Amino acid sequence: MKMLINVAERVVADALRGMAQAHPELVVDVENRVIVRRDAPVAGKVGLVSGGGSGHEPLHGGFVGPGMLDAACPGEVFTSPVPDQMVRAAAAVDSGAGVLFIVKNYTGDVLNFDMAAELAEDEGIQVAKVLVQDDVAVTDSLYTAGRRGTGGTLFVEKLAGAAAEEGAPLDRVAAIARRVADVSRSFGVALSAPTTPAKGSPTFDLPVNELELGIGIHGEPGRERRRIMTSGEIADFAVDALLEDRPPNGPVLVLVNGMGATPLLELYGFNAEVQRVLGERRVAVARTLVGNYVTSLDMAGCSVTLCEADEELLRLWDAPVSTPGLRWGR
């Protein structure tokens, strides 16, 4: 498998060096693997910290900046960052107003963020945590006890980030983050397997005439394999899985997300089918975001995330954001 890298052992460090050169508005500590907005800590502002294994870009480092995260901790590819990174990030963004850890539900992330919260509190930093577990496809997987954290993480980081940017206190920012996590649901589909730099070949075998329904962002197995389906058939299956799990009582934010190797031409076509199904099911759509945001290296495929949004959440969604991966209104 051809890859645009030097050596597998330096992939994350090389990416961080390149990110620092492309985004002077960020402070990128390559050695300690922490990405921080340059103006941190912002006086009186709650700091938002997230992180996870590399390979899901722009999640999380690409979402550092005004209106979203204050810092992110990248681990090795598909591997949790370590508590020292998280404590360093918390210290860098704490203005005295406290820090919120946004944690995807993967065993390593949960354990390490829990440990980091204890260490940070020992240093006098007030920490709150929110767990994102939005994937409806499977209950337990290779990496989790309970549901996986996937595309809903973007909604949590954006909406809680906007609240923090407005100066909301820690308990309020945490409450918004938990509410968003509670009303977000995701479902993913793989058309091909991801290729990790260390392995240099696909992480599992998926024949060209098959797809995996309910895949995880590390290539974890989903609900079932089927022969290749049309975009419309995939939209029917994915949206119905979301609505069966949690029928929304109001309008929704929609994320039509690519897994890394699916071009926008296909994603916009898939979005048309998703919107068709939502219309047929009488679900009102308030806002739609289409693109590669929560990826799995070079996996071809897609995911759909729905987040029920009231007036407050819609206002926070529309609030300005300025990060490498998401930017509007500034």
For each residue, the residues with C-beta under 8 A, 3 or more apart:
1: 195 200 201 202
2:
3: 195 197 200
4:
5: 8 10 11 14 197
6: 10 14
7: 10 11
8: 5 11 197 198 200
9:
10: 5 6 7 13 14
11: 5 7 8 14 15 54 77 197
12: 15 16 33 54 74 75 76 77
13: 10 16 17 30
14: 5 6 10 11 17 18
15: 11 12 18 19 54 57
16: 12 13 19 20 28 30 33 35 61 74
17: 13 14 20 21 28 30
18: 14 15 21 22
19: 15 16 22 23 26 28 35 61 324
20: 16 17 23 24 26 28 30
21: 17 18
22: 18 19 324
23: 19 20 26 28 324
24: 20 38
25: 37 38 65 322
26: 19 20 23 35 36 37 38 64 65 324
27: 35 36 37 38 40 92
28: 16 17 19 20 23 34 35 36
29: 32 33 34 35 36 88
30: 13 16 17 20 33
31:
32: 29 84 85 88
33: 12 16 29 30 73 74 75 81 85
34: 28 29 71 72 73 85 88 89 92
35: 16 19 26 27 28 29 61 64 71 72 73 74
36: 26 27 28 29 40 64 70 71 89 92 93
37: 25 26 27 40 64 65 66 69 70 71 93
38: 24 25 26 27
39: 42 66
40: 27 36 37 47 70 71 92 93
41: 45 47 70 92 93 94 95
42: 39 45 47 70 95
43: 95
44: 95 96 97 167
45: 41 42 70 95 97 164 165 167
46: 97 98 99 100 164 168 169 170 173
47: 40 41 42 70 71 90 93 94 95 97 98 99 100 164
48: 68 69 70 71 93 99 100 102 157 160 161 164 173
49: 69 70 71 72 73 86 89 90 93 99 100 101 102
50: 60 63 69 72 73 101 102 103 104 153 157
51: 60 72 73 74 75 81 85 86 89 109
52: 56 59 60 73 74 75 80 81 104 106 109
53: 56 74 75 76 77 78 79 80 81 218
54: 11 12 15 57 74 75 76 77 78 79
55: 77 78 194 196 218 295 296 297
56: 52 53 59 60 217 294 295 296
57: 15 54 61 62 295 325
58: 61 62 63 292 293 295 323 324 325 326
59: 52 56 62 63 153 154 293 294 295 325
60: 50 51 52 56 63 64 69 72 73 74 153 157
61: 16 19 35 57 58 64 72 74 324
62: 57 58 59 323 324 325 326
63: 50 58 59 60 68 69 72 154 157 158 161 323 324 325 326
64: 26 35 36 37 60 61 68 69 70 71 72 323 324
65: 25 26 37 68 69 321 322 323 324
66: 37 39 165 320 321 322 323 330
67: 158 161 162 165 319 320 321 322 323 329 330
68: 48 63 64 65 157 158 161 162 321 323 326
69: 37 48 49 50 60 63 64 65 72 102 157 161 323
70: 36 37 40 41 42 45 47 48 49 64 92 93 164
71: 34 35 36 37 40 47 48 49 64 89 90 92 93
72: 34 35 49 50 51 60 61 63 64 69 89
73: 33 34 35 49 50 51 52 60 81 85 86 89
74: 12 16 33 35 51 52 53 54 60 61 81
75: 12 33 51 52 53 54 79 80 81 82 85
76: 12 53 54 79
77: 11 12 53 54 55 196 197 198 297
78: 53 54 55 196 218
79: 53 54 75 76 108
80: 52 53 75 106 108 109 111 112
81: 33 51 52 53 73 74 75 85 86 109 112
82: 75 85 86 112
83: 86 87 112 113 115 116 119
84: 32 87 88 116
85: 32 33 34 51 73 75 81 82 88 89 116
86: 49 51 73 81 82 83 89 90 101 112 113 116 120
87: 83 84 90 91 116 119 120 123
88: 29 32 34 84 85 91 92
89: 34 36 49 51 71 72 73 85 86 92 93
90: 47 49 71 86 87 93 94 99 101 116 120 125 127
91: 87 88 94 120 123 125
92: 27 34 36 40 41 70 71 88 89
93: 36 37 40 41 47 48 49 70 71 89 90 99
94: 41 47 90 91 97 98 99 125
95: 41 42 43 44 45 47
96: 44
97: 44 45 46 47 94 169 170
98: 46 47 94 125 126 127 128 169 170
99: 46 47 48 49 90 93 94 120 125 126 127 128 170
100: 46 47 48 49 127 128 129 130 160 164 170 173 174 177
101: 49 50 86 90 113 116 117 127 128 129 130
102: 48 49 50 69 129 130 132 153 156 157 160 177
103: 50 109 110 113 129 130 131 132 149
104: 50 52 109 131 132 133 148 149 150 153
105: 109 110 131 132 133 144 146 147 148 149
106: 52 80 109 110 143 144 148 149
107: 110 111 143 144 145
108: 79 80 111 112 143
109: 51 52 80 81 103 104 105 106 112 113 149
110: 103 105 106 107 113 114 131
111: 80 107 108 114 115
112: 80 81 82 83 86 108 109 115 116
113: 83 86 101 103 109 110 116 117 129
114: 110 111 117 118 129
115: 83 111 112 118 119
116: 83 84 85 86 87 90 101 112 113 119 120
117: 101 113 114 120 121 127 129
118: 114 115 121 122
119: 83 87 115 116 122 123
120: 86 87 90 91 99 116 117 123 125 127
121: 117 118 124 125 126 127
122: 118 119
123: 87 91 119 120
124: 121
125: 90 91 94 98 99 120 121
126: 98 99 121 170
127: 90 98 99 100 101 117 120 121
128: 98 99 100 101 170 171 173 174
129: 100 101 102 103 113 114 117 174
130: 100 101 102 103 156 160 174 177 178 181
131: 103 104 105 110 149 181
132: 102 103 104 105 149 150 152 153 156 181 184
133: 104 105 144 146 147 148 149 181
134: 147 148 149 150 151 152 153 181 184 185 186 305
135: 138 147 148 149 150 185 186 187 188 214 216
136: 147 185 186 187 241 242 245 246
137: 148 187 188 213 214 215 216 222 223 241
138: 135 141 147 148 214 216 220 221 222 223
139: 146 147
140: 144 145 146
141: 138 144 148 216 220 221
142: 216 218 220 221
143: 106 107 108 148 216 218 220
144: 105 106 107 133 140 141 147 148
145: 107 140
146: 105 133 139 140
147: 105 133 134 135 136 138 139 144
148: 104 105 106 133 134 135 137 138 141 143 144 216 217 220
149: 103 104 105 106 109 131 132 133 134 135 152 153
150: 104 132 134 135 153 186 188 216 217 294 303 305
151: 134 154 155 184 186 188 255 257 293 294 303 304 305
152: 132 134 149 155 156 180 181 184 185 186 305 307
153: 50 59 60 102 104 132 134 149 150 156 157 294
154: 59 63 151 157 158 255 257 289 293 294 305 326
155: 151 152 158 159 180 184 253 255 305 307
156: 102 130 132 152 153 159 160 177 180 181 184
157: 48 50 60 63 68 69 102 153 154 160 161
158: 63 67 68 154 155 161 162 316 317 321 326
159: 155 156 162 163 176 177 180 313 316 317
160: 48 100 102 130 156 157 163 164 173 174 176 177 180
161: 48 63 67 68 69 157 158 164 165 321
162: 67 68 158 159 165 166 316 317 319 321
163: 159 160 166 168 172 173 176 316
164: 45 46 47 48 70 100 160 161 167 168 173
165: 45 66 67 161 162 319 320
166: 162 163 319
167: 44 45 164
168: 46 163 164 172 173 176
169: 46 97 98 172 173
170: 46 97 98 99 100 126 128 173 174
171: 128 174 175
172: 163 168 169 175 176
173: 46 48 100 128 160 163 164 168 169 170 176 177
174: 100 128 129 130 160 170 171 177 178
175: 171 172 178 179
176: 159 160 163 168 172 173 179 180 312 313 316
177: 100 102 130 156 159 160 173 174 180 181
178: 130 174 175 181 182
179: 175 176 182 183 313
180: 152 155 156 159 160 176 177 183 184 307 313
181: 130 131 132 133 134 152 156 177 178 184
182: 178 179
183: 179 180 246 248 307 308 309
184: 132 134 151 152 155 156 180 181 305 306 307
185: 134 135 136 152 242 245 246 305 306 307
186: 134 135 136 150 151 152 242 255 303 304 305 306
187: 135 136 137 214 238 239 241 242 303 304
188: 135 137 150 151 214 215 216 217 222 238 257 259 301 302 303 304
189: 211 212 213 214 215 222 234 237 238 301 302 303
190: 193 206 211 212 215 219 222 259 296 299 300 301
191: 206 211 228 262 299 300 301
192: 202 206 261 298 299 300 301
193: 190 202 203 204 205 206 219 299
194: 55 202 203 218 219 259 260 296 297 298 299
195: 1 3 199 200 201 202 203 297 298
196: 55 77 78 199 200 203 297
197: 3 5 8 11 77 200
198: 8 77
199: 195 196 203
200: 1 3 8 195 196 197
201: 1 195
202: 1 192 193 194 195 205 206
203: 193 194 195 196 199 219
204: 193 219
205: 193 202
206: 190 191 192 193 202 210 211 212 225
207: 210
208:
209: 227 228
210: 206 207 225 226 227 228
211: 189 190 191 206 225 226 227 228 229 234 301
212: 189 190 206 215 221 222 224 225 301
213: 137 189 222 223 224 225 226 234 237 238
214: 135 137 138 187 188 189 221 222 223 224 241
215: 137 188 189 190 212 219 220 221 222 259 296 299 301
216: 135 137 138 141 142 143 148 150 188 219 220 221 222
217: 56 148 150 188 220 259 294 295 296
218: 53 55 78 142 143 194 296
219: 190 193 194 203 204 215 216 296 299
220: 138 141 142 143 148 215 216 217
221: 138 141 142 212 214 215 216
222: 137 138 188 189 190 212 213 214 215 216 225
223: 137 138 213 214
224: 212 213 214
225: 206 210 211 212 213 222
226: 210 211 213 229
227: 209 210 211
228: 191 209 210 211
229: 211 226 233 234 237
230: 233 234
231: 234 235 266 269 270 273
232: 235 236 273 276
233: 229 230 236 237
234: 189 211 213 229 230 231 237 238 270 273 302
235: 231 232 238 239 270 273 274 276 277 304
236: 232 233 239 240 273 277
237: 189 213 229 233 234 240 241
238: 187 188 189 213 234 235 241 242 274 302 303 304
239: 187 235 236 242 243 274 277 278 281 304 306
240: 236 237 243 244 277 281
241: 136 137 187 214 237 238 244 245
242: 136 185 186 187 238 239 245 246 304 306
243: 239 240 246 247 248 281 283 306
244: 240 241 247
245: 136 185 241 242
246: 136 183 185 242 243 308
247: 243 244
248: 183 243 251 252 283 306 308
249: 308
250: 284 308 309 310
251: 248 283 284 285 286 308 309 314
252: 248 278 283 284 285 286 306 307 308 309
253: 155 286 287 288 289 306 307 309 313 314 317
254: 271 274 275 278 285 287 288 289 304 305 306
255: 151 154 155 186 288 289 293 303 304 305 306 307
256: 267 270 271 274 288 289 290 291 302 303 304
257: 151 154 188 267 291 292 293 294 295 302 303 304 305
258: 261 262 263 264 267 291 292 293 295 301 302
259: 188 190 194 215 217 262 292 295 296 299 300 301 302 303
260: 194 292 295 296 297 298 299 300
261: 192 258 298 299 300 301
262: 191 258 259 266 267 292 300 301 302
263: 258 266 267
264: 258 267 268 290 291
265: 268 269
266: 231 262 263 269 270 302
267: 256 257 258 262 263 264 270 271 290 291 292 302
268: 264 265 271 272 290
269: 231 265 266 272 273
270: 231 234 235 256 266 267 273 274 302
271: 254 256 267 268 274 275 288 290
272: 268 269 275 276
273: 231 232 234 235 236 269 270 276 277
274: 235 238 239 254 256 270 271 277 278 304
275: 254 271 272 278 279 285 288
276: 232 235 272 273 279 280
277: 235 236 239 240 273 274 280 281
278: 239 252 254 274 275 281 283 285
279: 275 276 282 283
280: 276 277
281: 239 240 243 277 278
282: 279
283: 243 248 251 252 278 279 306
284: 250 251 252
285: 251 252 254 275 278 288
286: 251 252 253 309 314
287: 253 254 309 314 317 318
288: 253 254 255 256 271 275 285
289: 154 253 254 255 256 293
290: 256 264 267 268 271
291: 256 257 258 264 267
292: 58 257 258 259 260 262 267 295
293: 58 59 151 154 255 257 258 289 325 326
294: 56 59 150 151 153 154 217 257 303
295: 55 56 57 58 59 217 257 258 259 260 292 299
296: 55 56 190 194 215 217 218 219 259 260 299 301
297: 55 77 194 195 196 260
298: 192 194 195 260 261
299: 190 191 192 193 194 215 219 259 260 261 295 296
300: 190 191 192 259 260 261 262
301: 188 189 190 191 192 211 212 215 258 259 261 262 296
302: 188 189 234 238 256 257 258 259 262 266 267 270
303: 150 151 186 187 188 189 238 255 256 257 259 294
304: 151 186 187 188 235 238 239 242 254 255 256 257 274
305: 134 150 151 152 154 155 184 185 186 254 255 257
306: 184 185 186 239 242 243 248 252 253 254 255 283
307: 152 155 180 183 184 185 252 253 255 313
308: 183 246 248 249 250 251 252
309: 183 250 251 252 253 286 287 313 314 317
310: 250 313 314
311: 314 315
312: 176 315 316
313: 159 176 179 180 253 307 309 310 316 317
314: 251 253 286 287 309 310 311 317 318
315: 311 312 318 319
316: 158 159 162 163 176 312 313 319
317: 158 159 162 253 287 309 313 314
318: 287 314 315 329
319: 67 162 165 166 315 316 329
320: 66 67 165 328 329 330
321: 65 66 67 68 158 161 162 326 327 328 329 330
322: 25 65 66 67 327 330
323: 58 62 63 64 65 66 67 68 69 326 327
324: 19 22 23 26 58 61 62 63 64 65 327
325: 57 58 59 62 63 293
326: 58 62 63 68 154 158 293 321 323
327: 321 322 323 324 330
328: 320 321
329: 67 318 319 320 321
330: 66 67 320 321 322 327
